[in-house]
Amino acid sequence: MTPSAWWCSSNYAVLELVKRQIGWAYLPASLVQPLVEQGDICKIDVAFDHKPWSAPVDLVFKKGAKRGPAYQWFFEALKNAFSATG
């Protein structure tokens, strides 16, 4: 493991970095299986604690916008939709 981590905006961007041997990543099997079979990339067998991972979802909203009751309810519902306790 390393203390250095990197983030990308898509699995395809991550895959490009992996293909250039810049690092390793967790990627969907359906995306990488053909490349593994061709020998372009390697599959690393790892073990880790299986815990629920939260989805990387952000809420984007205009600061200072008027928030009525429906907006506020919807905003709170979206914030809690992907939380472990929500």
N, C-alpha and C positions, 0 to 999 in steps of 0.2 A: 504494500500500500504506500501511498505517497501523500504528503500534506498538500500537494499541488493538485488542484482540480480545475477542469475547464468545462464550460457550458456552451451549448450551441442552440440555435433556434429550431433545428429539425433533426430527425434521425439521419437524414441524408447528409447533412453537414458533418455530423459526428462520424458517419461512415467514411467520408472523404478523409478525415483526419486519421482514422484507424488504418485505412488503406495506405496512407503515407507513413505509417509506423510512428505516428506522433504520440500515440497512447493506446489505451484499451477502453472499452465501453460495454455497457449492457445495451444490446440492440435486439429488435424483434427477430426471431428465428426466420420468419418469412422473408425478411429483407436480406439477411446475410447467408442463408443456407446455400444458395447457388455459388457464392464466392468461397465458402468453406469447401464445398465439393470440388471446385476448380483449383483449390490450393492458393487462392489469392490472399486469403486471410485465415487465421487460425482460431479455432474455438478453444477457449480456456475453461476448463472445468473448475468451478469455484464453489465453495460452500459458504453460506452466510445465514444469519438468523432470518427466518421468514416472518416478516412483520408487514402489516399493511402500509403501503407507501401512499402518501397523499398525491393527488394529481397536481401537476404544475399549472395551476390556473390563477390568473390575475384578473382583478376587476379594474377596469379603466373607466374613470368618470371625470367629469369636469368639476374642478374645485370651485366652490362658491355657488354651485348650481342650486336652484330652488328644489327642495325635496318635500313633496307632499306625502301623505300617508301611504299611498299605493307605492310610490317610488321607494320610500324608506322600508316598507315591508319586503318588496322585491329585492332590494339591495341586501338586506339582512338574510333573506332566504338564500341568495346566491353565495354569500359569504359562508354560510353554514352547510351548504350542499355537499362540499367536499371535505369538511373537517371530520376528524376521527370521532369526535363526540357529538357532532351535529346531527 
